[in-house]
């Protein structure tokens, strides 16, 4: 990868993204148009690190039934925290931010029932149905996911989900908000696909230009973004358009000096352990793929083509 006078050899996409952020940060800027907040220079890398953390945790929490983006949009301003436990039962849905309060709630339920409550563990939270006049629940933070119930099992009194990484997520959010950025614009909207729906086209804004809430600037280039997460993606895309990236499929494509610097120099080369569990099977595949016979190789590729993953073409 070449950027101005900087040349680097990079092996993975994660390393490439980190390098692009490092090189672009000194001349980069992220602007929140509504507030005028500007993030530039040394503040960009920590911001993107927190966004990566939230993106990773968002997927994990969603598998547990908790919608992080919805919570940030609708309940963060009330609590400025993310619950450690979410409990459903008795027509209520309650968040708890520490174990002490959670245990006290269990004791209260036990006193009301006259016995220890039956708790569904593990289980996914169900999105409750809210009627007019009832107290607000988690305002859509809970995704609609089924709760598995063993055949013949008694109905649980409570459904409980413990969000083990809630504090890590909350710290990342606080760091981002401390920069003056809006919490509801950190993550992109959740996209739900309904294959049975009929598309509806809205032409009410036809002829008008909608300005995105964020503007990403790097070395004369600009791109709009609807969320901070999208701003990260726009930043990487802008940088890729400005650097010269050469991909090597193998060592034979390198010049002698490049081969020396990346592979032959003992101080820089990387070595990996390769373990062959079935030597006979490995030799068979090697003979098929590298041998002089075309037919066996073509048959093998056609037979296993749909099993291929992460192709670099």
TORLOMAR-363372 format. One record per residue (C-alpha): x, y, z; residue in three letters. Coordinates in steps of 0.1 Angstrom, whole numbers, padded with zeros to 4 digits, always signed. Layout:
% residues N
XYZALA...
% end
This chain:
% residues 313
+0000+0000+0000UNK+0013+0034-0010UNK+0002+0067+0006UNK+0022+0098-0003UNK+0057+0088+0009UNK+0045+0059+0031UNK+0048+0023+0018UNK+0035-0006+0039UNK+0030-0044+0035UNK-0003-0056+0050UNK-0016-0091+0053UNK-0052-0088+0066UNK-0083-0066+0060UNK-0082-0056+0097UNK-0046-0044+0094UNK-0055-0026+0062UNK-0084-0007+0079UNK-0062+0002+0109UNK-0035+0015+0086UNK-0060+0036+0066UNK-0074+0052+0097UNK-0039+0059+0110UNK-0028+0075+0078UNK-0060+0094+0072UNK-0066+0107+0107UNK-0041+0137+0106UNK-0058+0152+0076UNK-0093+0138+0082UNK-0124+0153+0098UNK-0159+0142+0107UNK-0185+0169+0110UNK-0219+0166+0126UNK-0238+0192+0106UNK-0266+0200+0131UNK-0244+0207+0161UNK-0213+0217+0143UNK-0192+0192+0162UNK-0159+0184+0145UNK-0138+0153+0152UNK-0103+0154+0137UNK-0067+0144+0141UNK-0059+0123+0171UNK-0096+0120+0182UNK-0105+0100+0151UNK-0088+0067+0159UNK-0103+0063+0195UNK-0137+0072+0180UNK-0135+0045+0154UNK-0122+0020+0180UNK-0153+0026+0201UNK-0175+0022+0170UNK-0159-0011+0163UNK-0166-0022+0199UNK-0202-0012+0197UNK-0207-0029+0163UNK-0193-0062+0177UNK-0213-0060+0209UNK-0245-0050+0189UNK-0244-0083+0171UNK-0238-0103+0203UNK-0266-0085+0223UNK-0290-0089+0194UNK-0285-0127+0196UNK-0297-0124+0232UNK-0327-0105+0221UNK-0316-0070+0230UNK-0317-0042+0204UNK-0288-0019+0212UNK-0296+0008+0186UNK-0331+0011+0198UNK-0320+0013+0234UNK-0296+0041+0225UNK-0322+0060+0205UNK-0351+0058+0230UNK-0338+0050+0265UNK-0302+0061+0268UNK-0311+0097+0277UNK-0332+0084+0306UNK-0306+0062+0322UNK-0273+0070+0305UNK-0265+0033+0309UNK-0272-0001+0294UNK-0289-0027+0316UNK-0270-0057+0330UNK-0303-0077+0334UNK-0336-0075+0316UNK-0365-0092+0333UNK-0399-0100+0319UNK-0428-0113+0339UNK-0462-0104+0352UNK-0469-0082+0322UNK-0439-0061+0330UNK-0405-0056+0315UNK-0378-0042+0337UNK-0342-0032+0332UNK-0317-0036+0361UNK-0282-0020+0360UNK-0266-0039+0388UNK-0269-0073+0404UNK-0280-0060+0438UNK-0312-0044+0424UNK-0318-0075+0403UNK-0315-0099+0433UNK-0338-0076+0453UNK-0364-0079+0425UNK-0362-0117+0425UNK-0367-0117+0463UNK-0398-0094+0459UNK-0413-0117+0433UNK-0405-0148+0455UNK-0424-0131+0484UNK-0454-0124+0462UNK-0455-0160+0449UNK-0447-0177+0482UNK-0419-0196+0465UNK-0388-0191+0443UNK-0398-0180+0408UNK-0393-0203+0379UNK-0368-0185+0356UNK-0362-0193+0319UNK-0325-0195+0316UNK-0311-0191+0291UNK-0338-0175+0269UNK-0344-0147+0245UNK-0366-0118+0255UNK-0399-0114+0238UNK-0411-0080+0227UNK-0441-0072+0249UNK-0474-0059+0236UNK-0481-0024+0250UNK-0516-0010+0252UNK-0526+0026+0257UNK-0523+0038+0293UNK-0497+0012+0303UNK-0463+0022+0315UNK-0436+0022+0288UNK-0415-0009+0284UNK-0380-0009+0269UNK-0394+0012+0240UNK-0386-0014+0214UNK-0352-0023+0226UNK-0361-0059+0228UNK-0361-0078+0195UNK-0389-0103+0187UNK-0372-0136+0192UNK-0389-0169+0203UNK-0383-0183+0238UNK-0376-0220+0236UNK-0398-0240+0259UNK-0392-0277+0266UNK-0422-0300+0259UNK-0442-0306+0291UNK-0423-0279+0310UNK-0441-0255+0334UNK-0445-0220+0322UNK-0418-0198+0337UNK-0426-0169+0360UNK-0398-0148+0346UNK-0378-0145+0315UNK-0343-0132+0322UNK-0314-0122+0300UNK-0281-0112+0315UNK-0261-0089+0292UNK-0226-0097+0303UNK-0209-0070+0281UNK-0233-0042+0290UNK-0207-0022+0309UNK-0182-0024+0280UNK-0208-0012+0256UNK-0219+0016+0280UNK-0183+0029+0283UNK-0179+0030+0245UNK-0211+0050+0243UNK-0201+0074+0270UNK-0168+0081+0252UNK-0185+0089+0220UNK-0212+0111+0236UNK-0184+0130+0255UNK-0172+0143+0221UNK-0205+0161+0216UNK-0219+0136+0192UNK-0256+0125+0193UNK-0262+0091+0209UNK-0291+0083+0186UNK-0269+0086+0155UNK-0241+0062+0166UNK-0255+0031+0150UNK-0274+0027+0117UNK-0311+0018+0117UNK-0319-0019+0121UNK-0329-0034+0087UNK-0357-0059+0088UNK-0366-0077+0056UNK-0402-0087+0050UNK-0403-0110+0019UNK-0441-0108+0017UNK-0445-0070+0018UNK-0455-0050-0012UNK-0431-0021-0019UNK-0444+0014-0013UNK-0428+0043-0030UNK-0427+0077-0013UNK-0423+0106-0037UNK-0431+0133-0011UNK-0395+0145-0011UNK-0390+0143-0048UNK-0369+0172-0061UNK-0355+0181-0027UNK-0320+0173-0015UNK-0317+0157+0019UNK-0284+0166+0036UNK-0269+0137+0056UNK-0262+0144+0093UNK-0225+0137+0090UNK-0199+0148+0066UNK-0165+0130+0062UNK-0136+0149+0048UNK-0101+0136+0039UNK-0075+0154+0018UNK-0100+0173-0003UNK-0125+0144-0006UNK-0159+0144+0010UNK-0187+0119+0017UNK-0220+0121+0036UNK-0231+0096+0062UNK-0264+0089+0080UNK-0247+0076+0112UNK-0213+0075+0129UNK-0210+0038+0119UNK-0216+0049+0083UNK-0191+0077+0087UNK-0165+0050+0096UNK-0173+0031+0064UNK-0172+0064+0044UNK-0138+0072+0059UNK-0123+0038+0048UNK-0139+0041+0013UNK-0124+0076+0008UNK-0090+0065+0019UNK-0091+0034-0004UNK-0097+0058-0033UNK-0067+0078-0024UNK-0040+0052-0016UNK-0024+0028-0041UNK-0031-0008-0031UNK-0014-0036-0049UNK-0025-0071-0041UNK-0001-0100-0044UNK-0017-0134-0051UNK+0016-0152-0043UNK+0053-0148-0038UNK+0060-0152-0075UNK+0044-0118-0083UNK+0069-0099-0061UNK+0101-0083-0071UNK+0133-0095-0054UNK+0134-0065-0030UNK+0097-0070-0021UNK+0102-0107-0015UNK+0132-0099+0008UNK+0114-0074+0028UNK+0081-0093+0033UNK+0092-0129+0034UNK+0130-0137+0034UNK+0141-0112+0061UNK+0142-0133+0094UNK+0134-0101+0114UNK+0101-0095+0095UNK+0088-0127+0082UNK+0059-0146+0098UNK+0059-0183+0103UNK+0027-0204+0108UNK+0024-0240+0120UNK+0006-0262+0094UNK-0008-0295+0107UNK-0019-0323+0084UNK-0042-0347+0101UNK-0047-0370+0071UNK-0016-0372+0050UNK-0031-0396+0025UNK-0061-0374+0019UNK-0039-0343+0017UNK-0016-0360-0009UNK-0047-0370-0029UNK-0061-0335-0031UNK-0026-0320-0038UNK-0022-0345-0067UNK-0057-0335-0081UNK-0051-0298-0079UNK-0015-0296-0090UNK-0012-0327-0113UNK-0011-0327-0151UNK-0046-0343-0154UNK-0072-0317-0162UNK-0104-0339-0159UNK-0100-0348-0122UNK-0093-0312-0112UNK-0123-0299-0131UNK-0146-0326-0116UNK-0134-0318-0081UNK-0139-0280-0086UNK-0174-0285-0100UNK-0184-0309-0072UNK-0172-0286-0044UNK-0177-0251-0060UNK-0206-0241-0037UNK-0185-0250-0006UNK-0159-0223-0013UNK-0158-0193+0011UNK-0139-0160+0013UNK-0125-0162-0022UNK-0100-0135-0032UNK-0106-0130-0069UNK
% end
